[in-house]
Amino acid sequence: ILVKPERSQSDECRQEDKTSMCFYTPWCGYCKKLEPVWYEVGVELRSSGSPVRVGKMDATAYSGMASEFGVRGYPTIKLLKGDLAYNYKGPRTKDDIVEFANRVAGPAVRALPSKQMFEHMMKRHDVLFVYVGGESTLKEKYNDVASELIVYTYFFSASEEVLPESMSLPELPAVIVFKDGAYFTYDEYEDGSLSSWVNKERFQGYLQIDGFTLYELPLHLMWYFALFSFAFRLKALIQRVAKEYREHFNSDFQFGHMDGNDYINSLIMGEVTVPSVIILNTSNEQYFLPGEPIETMEQLVQFISSVLNGSAQAYGGDGIIQRIKRVAFDARSTIMSVFRSSPLLGCFLFGLPLGVISLMCYGICTAESDDGSDDIDALKREGLTDEEEEEEEERQRAAELEGPDDGENEEEDVGEKDPEVKKTD
C-alpha cells in the first residue's frame, strides 16, 4: 500500500472495506507458530471468494500503528470493517479464524427467508439468535447488540411463518435463542438489558471449556460458574442438572468440563484427581470443593446450592500471598516437568548456572586483601594522640634512614658504655 502524505497509515488500512490483520513481532514464538496457519487462512479466504483481505504487520517496525489499534500482546488478530476493529480471541486454528472472518465480514443480522433456510441454520449452529417481527425499538437494540457481539455468534431475523408451527410466541416483536434442543424468549423485565442476556445465552447449557473460553464466560450476580473435570458418568449427571435446573442455576452458573487437570492443579496448588467436581469464581479465583464425592444428582444440587447461599467454604483467592504462592508453585512444577521429561537437559539448564554462581561466591569469599597491614596500622593509630602519632611517624622515618645495619651499631654502642653510665647501672 502506498501511503500518501495527507493520509495516515491507519486510514490506508481502513480504506479497504474488510481487512484481516495480524500484528506480530519477529522474536515472538507464538507468532512463528501462527505463521503457517495464517498463510493457510489467506489461501482459504482467497479461494472461497471472501471479501476479506489478509495481511500482517511487524509491530516493532510500526509501533505507532500498533499502539493506535490498542495492541497489547502478540500475536493479535483484528478484522477491520469500515471504522470498526474486531478482536479475535478464539483458538488459533485455520477453521476457527476463517469462520470468524466470514462471520464478521458479513452483515450483522442475516435474514432467514424460508423454513428450509431456518432448518439448515439450526443444524449448522449450536446457538441461534433470531429476531421475529417488524420495525420496533427492540429491533434497533437487537441490531446494536449484533454489531457488538458478532465476533462471538451469528444473529438472524425472520418472519413468524418461518418458525416451526409448534412454537407459540406470547407477543411480537420478540428475540429468541435456540439451543440445547429448546428455545427461550427474551423478557426485558426479567432478563435486564438485551446485551447482557445475549452475552449470557450465547453459551450452551453445558460445554467443553478451554483456555480461550474460560475467562470469556460472562459472570452474573455472585459471579460463579461450575467447572467440572470430564468423566462419562459424571458428565451425564451434570448435563442433566444443567438442563433440569436451568431456572434455578442458569443466571449464576455455567456448566461444563475441562480435559486434564493442569489448570486446576495450578489454581489450587495441588494435585486434583480426575474426575472431580470443582466450582470456580473467575472474578477472584476462589474455588469450592465438595465435602464428599459426588455420586447422585441430589448431592450435586446440594453442593451447588451451598455455594449459592454462601454456606460452602471458599478456598484460594487472588490476594498477594496467594499470587506469590501460585508463582512459586508454577515455577516448581515447570522445573519438575523438565527434569521428568529430560533429566540431562534439566541438569544442564539449572546445574550449570548454579555451578557458575557457586564458584563466583567462593572466589569472592576466599580472596586475600593486600590492604590488611594498612588496616592493622590504622587500628593501632586509633588509640594515639596527635603528638604521639607525629613521634611515631618520625621514629619510622628515622628507622628507614638508618637502614638494616642499624641494629648492629646499636649493639656495639651498648657494649661500649661510659664508665659513669656503668656505675649508674
N, C-alpha and C positions, 0 to 999 in steps of 0.2 A: 504494500500500500504506500503510495506516495503521499507524504504529509505536506499539505500546503501551509505556508506560513501563517495565514489568517485562521487556521483551524487547529484545534488541539488534537492530541493523539486519541483521547477518549471520544471526540466527535467523529474521528475517522473510523474507529471501531464500531460506533453506533450507526454509521451511515448504512451498514448492512442491516437488513430487516431482522435477520436471525443469525447469530454467530455463537458458536460454542467455543469457549476459550479456556485453555488450561494454563495456569500460572505455575511455573516450576523454577527450580534452582539447580545448577549443574552438580552441586555437592549432595543433593538430597537422594538418599537411597530409595525412598518410596516413589520419587519422581522417575527414577531409572526403571523401577519395576512397572510403572504405569505406561511407559513409553510404547512398548509393543501393543498393549491394549488400546492405547489412544490412536495408534495408527490403524488398527482394525476398525475402530469406531468410525474414523473418517472414510475408510473404504466402504463400510456398510451403508452409511448415510448417503454417500455419493452414488452408489449402485442402486439404492432404493428410490432415488429421485427426491430425497428430502431437501427442503429449502434451507436446512441448517448447514452452515459452512464451518468447518473445524479448523482450529488453529491453536498455537501455543506461543507463550511469551516468557522470556527469561526475566524473572522478577529482579534479579541483581542488575541487569543492564537497563531495565525500565522500572526502577524503584518508584518513581513518581507516579506512574500509571497504576502500579500495583497498590500503592497507598490510596489512590483515588477510588479504586474499587473495593477497598477495605480488606485486602488480602492479609491474613494473619498467619496462616500455616501453608505448608506445601506438601503435595500438590493441591491447588484449589481449582475446582471446575465451576465455571459460570456459563450460563446461557444468556446472551444479550438479546433482548427482544424490544426493539424500539428504545425507549428511555429506561426500561426496567432491566435489572440484572438478577437472575435467579441462581441461587446457590444449589449445587448438587451435593448431597450428604449421604448417598447410598453406597452400596458395595461397588468397588472399582472393577467391575466386570464389563465386558463388551455389551452383553444383552441388557444389563441394567442401565448403562449410560445411554444406549440407543433408545431404550424405552422412555427414559427421562427426556431426551432431546425431542422425540416425536410428540410426547405429551405436551410439553411446554410450548413447542413451536406452533401447535395448532390453536384453535380458538379456545378461550377459557371455558365456554359452555358449548357442548356439541348437541345437535338435535337428533332425536330418535323418531324418524318419520313413520315407522311401521312396527307391527308386532314382531315380525321376523328380525328386524334390527335390534329390538329390545331383548329378545331371547338370545340373540347372538352375543350381545354385550353382557348379559347375565352369565353366560357360560365362560366368557373370557375374563371377567373381573370378579374378584372375591368380595369387593366392596363397591357398591354402585350408588352414587347420589343422583337423584332425579328431581327436577322442579316440574310441577304439574300446575297448569293454569295460565292465565293471560297476563297482561301488563299489570303490575302492582308494586307497592313498596317492598314487599317480600322478594320479588324478582330482582329489584335493584340491589338489595342486600346480598342475595344469592350470587349475582354477578360479581360483586366486590369480593366476596369470600372465595369464589372460584379463581379470580385473578391472583389472590394472595396464596392460596393453598394448592394451586395446580401442580406445584413441584412434588406433591405427595400422592395425589389421586386424580381421577377423572371426574368431570361434572357434566351432566346431561340435562336436557329439557325435553318434555314430551307432553302430548295431549292425553286426556283421561282415557280415550279409546285405545291407546297403545298398551295400556297396562292390562294385566290379567283380569278376567271377568270376576274372579273370586275376591278381588280386592275391593274394599269399601272405604272410601275416604270420608271423614266426618265433614270436611269443608275444603273449599278451594279458594285461593291457591294453597299449595302445600309443598313442603320439601320432604322427600322420603329417602331413606337409606335402606338398601337391600344387602343383607349379609347374614351369614350363619343360618341359611335356609329360612329366613323370615324377613319381615320389613318393619321399620319403625319410623314414625312420623314426628317431625319437629313440632314442639309446642313452646311458643315463645314465653308463656307464663311459667312453665315448669322447668324448661331447659336453659333459660337465660339467653345470652346472645347467640346468634346463629354461628358465628365464627368459633366460639368455644364448643358448641355442640358438634359441629363438623370435625373439629380438631380431635375431639374425643371419639367420635363414631367412625373415624377413618380406619381404625384398627378392628380386626376381627375379635370376637369374644375370647378366643384362645389362639395364640400364635407362637411361632418359634422366635425367640429373642436372640439377637446377636449384638456385637459391639456397636453396630451402626444404629440399631433401633432402640437400644437400651435407654438412652437419655433423650430420645425423640418422643417417647411416650408422654402424653400430657398428664399433668398432676392436678388433682381436684381435691377440694376440701382438705382432708387430712394428708393428702399427697402420698398415699400408699398405693403400691401395686404389688401383686404377688408374683414371685419369680420361682419357678419350680424346675428342678432337675428332671431329666427325662427318664421315664420307665413306663412300659406299656400299661400296666395295671393302674399305676398312679396317674398317668396321663388321662386315661379314660375317666377316672374318678374326678379329676379336676375339670375336664371338659363338661362333665355332667353338672357340676356345681356352677360353672360359669354360665351355662345355659338355663338351668332351672332357677337359679338365684340371681338372675340378671337384675331384677328390680331392687334387690337388697344391696348388691355389691358393685353394680356397674359404674356408679358415679365415683367410687373410691378406689377400685382395684382394676388392674389389668392382669389377666391370667395368661400364662404361657410356660414354656420350658426353654432351658438353655443347655445345649450339648456340652458335656465336660464340666469340670468344677474349678478351672484355673481362676476365673474371675472371682468366684465366691471364696476360694481359698485366700486370695489377696485381700478381699474385703474383711473377712473375719480373722485373718492372720492365723489360720489353722487349716487342718485337713478335714474336708467335708465328705462324708460317704455318699455314694451315688447308688440309688436315688435318694433324695432327701427333699424336704419342704422348707422353704425359707421365704419370708416376706421382707421386702426391701423398701425403704423410704429413700427415693433418689434425691430428695431435697436436702437431706442432712446425712445420708449414708448410714442411718440407723437400720438395724435388721432385727428380726424376731424369729425365734426358733420354737417349735412346739415342744411341750414338756414330755411327750411320749410319741412313739412312731404313729404316723397317720395310716390307718387301715380302713376306716369307714368314712362315709360321707358325713355322718354326724360329728365325728372328730374333726374333720376338716372345716366344717361350718362353724363349729365351736371355736376353733383356733382363729379363724378369720374374724369372728365376732369379738373375740377378746382383744385383738389388735385394734379393731374399730372403736370399741368402747374405752380403750386405754388401760385395760387391766393386765395386758401382756407385758412382760419385762422387755425393755429395749436394750440392745447392745450396740457397741461401736459408736459411730458419730463422726463428725468432721472437725473436731477440736484439734488444737495444735499438737497435743500429746499423741492423739490417735494418728495424726498425719505423720509425725516423726516415726512412730512405731511401724506404720504401714510402709514407709520408705525403707526402713531398716529390714523389714520382713521381705520386701520385694528384692532388695539387694542380696540378701542371704539366699533367697530362692533362686535368683539368677546364677549366683556363684555355684550353688549346689547342682543346678541343672547342667552347667558347663562341665563340672567335674564328672557327673554321671555319664554324660554323652561322650566326653573325650578327656580322660584323665591327663594325658600328656599335654594336650593343649591348655588345660586348666593350670597345670604346674608351670608351664611356660608363661602364661598371661599374668598369673598372680605371684608365682615364685620368683621370677626374675626381678620385677620391681622391688619386692620386699628384700631380696638379697642385696641389691644395689643400695637401698636406703640403709640397711643394717651396716654395710661396710662404711658408708659415709659417716654414720653416727659413731662407729667405733674409731674411725680416724680422728674425728673431732675430739672425742673424749680422751684419747691417748696421746695427742700431740703435745710435745715439750715446748715450753716457752723460754726464750733467751733472756727475757726480762726478769727472771726470778731473782738474780742477785741484786738488781736495781731495786726490786720491791723490798728485799730484806734491808738494804741500806736505808731506804725510805722509812721503814718501820723503826729502825734504830734511831733515826734522827727526830722522830716524832717526840721523844721524851727529852730533848735537849733544848736549852735556851739559845738565843741568837748569838751570844758571846761564845758559848760552848761550841756551837756549830762552826763559827769562824775559826776557833782554835783547832777544831778537828780538821777543817779544810787545810789550814796552814801546816798541820802535822803531816797530812797526807802528801801535800806538795813537797815538803822537805824530805819525806821518805822517798819520793820519786826521784828527787835530785841527787840524793846520796847514792842511789844505785844498789846493786845486790851485795857489794863488798862492805857495806856499812856495818853489817853485823860483826865481821872480823875485827874491824877497827875498834868497835865498842868493847870487844873482849880484851884487846890489848890495852886500851885505856883503863879498863877496870883493873887489869893486872898491875899497872904502874901507878898506884895511888900516892898521893902526897903523904909524907910522914904525919903531918898533923891530922889528915883525914883518917889515917890508920889508927892514930891514938884515939880519935873520937869514936871509931868503930869499937 
